[in-house]
Amino acid sequence: MATIITTVEPTTVVVDNGDEVTIATTTQSVSIEVEVAGPQGGQGPVPVLTSTVASGATIGTGSKTFTVASGLSLSAGQYVRVSDASNPLRWMAGPITSYSGTTMIVNMQETSGSTGALGAGTVTITGSRGSTGAQGSQGSGYADVTSTTSFTMATGSKVFALTTVLGYHAFVVGQRVRISNTSTIWVEGTVTASSATSMTVNVTLLNGSGTYTSWTFGVAGAPGAAGTNGTNGTNGTNGTNGTNGTNGTDGAAATIAAGTTTTGAAGSNATVTNSGSSSAAVFDFTIPRGATGDTGPQGASGVVGVDAGELTNTGTSTSAQLGLATAGTAGTYTKVTTDQFGRVSSGTTLSASDIPTIETTQVTGTAYTVTRKKIDDSALASTLDIVSRSLLSGIRTMSNGVLYFSLFTPTENFTMTNFSVYSNTAGTDTGGTTVRRMGLFTTSGTNNTTMTLVARTASDATLGNTASTIYTRALNTTGGYPSTYNLIAGTTYAFGMLCYNTGGTFGQPSFVALTDQFPVLTPYRVLNLGSQTDLPTAAVTAFTGNASAVFTRLT
């Protein structure tokens, strides 16, 4: 800066800041200070508002090293914040310890957001954290909220009148609260309405019982999910033996009685069988016949006698001339009656009642036509047994989800409306869903193994629940099936029965069954199909392997 003293005319001078200053209005001497500009200096450091920081550092307090651009206006002591560029809420801040080249070291004192590695971010000069301000006035809270409302321990909605120290509280609708009388007497529920003086709570959980009038309110967490079952504990030690019971009263005296006496075959062993009970015995005896004795000596010749009704004697008693007595009219008869000696005593013609029932398997040779409804020899015109009852020597114990088929071929047209089966042992399902159903199937395909459902009963969970019981069930029209079905003579059908349970315990009933000792030989008589939850509505292929299937009578 230099000072110039000169005489000037009134003039206006523009100084270096651009202002106009009037020096004087008359001619006078003045003193002027003039600044002379020096030469331009070199490029200063780049000011930093924000600069890129390479990724790699982990968010946390303490000394952290960063790779940044060189030539930034950063220096030790400056307070900076390093933020994640993809999530600015994750950052850490502190004073710079050193900055040289592209390396910056910061002593981090504050953090925000989740921990972990910091992505590519930014560094920003910021002020350090200020001193803690004065404590504000107390806000609404959860403490010191009580009630003297009388409440009997129970679930459901309950309104409590509130008493608070501040005249207000922080509980809001939807929050879960615990309302306690003592540490062991409390209820929990969700706030459904709330004001400064009352609160309505839907109580869903409680501990203790009784009626109380002193309550304290607090925040409760929502019940957590149920944990997994723990492992079973070890068995406890056996208890000591109990004392002996008192002696019972004397029972009734046993009795013994003689039963039947039977003559057994010669040479067999004698036997005694108790047909009664252990306390009322009835002994039946079988005594073998004695061996035949030796032949006795020849007796003297006796006098010849004649039964006038059987023989005639034209001689004498010592020199007889015997002939047959007349027994009837000579002739040819289709039916005769003989006496004890095999002689024809009378004759007549055959009637229809004299001709016995002849099975078709006994007829050979000339072609024949047999009209017969029964497969069995049942005399009831309104029934049809699917096989002769002489073949019913087995029991079919049902397996869960296995459909058992019994194949049969009627010899006459027959209209049916019911199935009847006979249980052997009971089997009741426990829990879950039960399907027990009977159905009629037409058969086709190789060896009649393709089954198509044409009629069925309703599902009945009680089927087979009682032992030794006849179960008769009618055809059911649900699903579009008929209430009656016409069987065609000479056509092979299959009776099917299924027992199935899911979600519970299968009872496994059993029923009287027809048996096949050679189930893999054709034509098949019994088939099965596993993994069934109900009678199949579409055609299915059955399989061999079981030697028995449930017997049914059709009516």
Secondary structure, 3 states (H helix, E strand, C coil): CEEEEEEECCEEEECCCCCEEEEECCCEEEEEEECCCCCCCCCCCECCCCEEECCCCEECCEEEEEEECCCECCCCCCEEEEEECCEEEEEEEEEEEEEECCEEEEEECEEECCCEECCCEEEEECCCCCCCCCCCCCCCCCCCEEECCCEECCCEEEEEECEECCCCCCCCCCCEEEEECCCCCEEEEEEEEECCCEEEEEEEEEECCCEECCEEEEECCCCCCCCCCCCCCCCCCCCCCCCCCCCCCCCCCCEEEEEEEEEECCCCCCEEEECCCCCEEEEEEEEECCCCCCCCCCCCCCCCCCCCCCEEECCCCCCCCEEECCCCCCCCCCEEEECCCCCEEEEECCCHHHCCCCCHHHCCCCCCCCCCCCCCCCCCCCCEECCCHHHCCEEEECCCCCEEEEEECCCCCEEECEEEEEECCCCCCECCEEEEEEEEEEEECHHHCEEEEEEEECCCCCCCCCCCCEEEEEECCCCCCCCCEEECCCCCEEEEEEEEEECCECCCCEEEEEECCCCCCCCCCEEEECCCCCCCCCCEECECCCCEEECCEEC
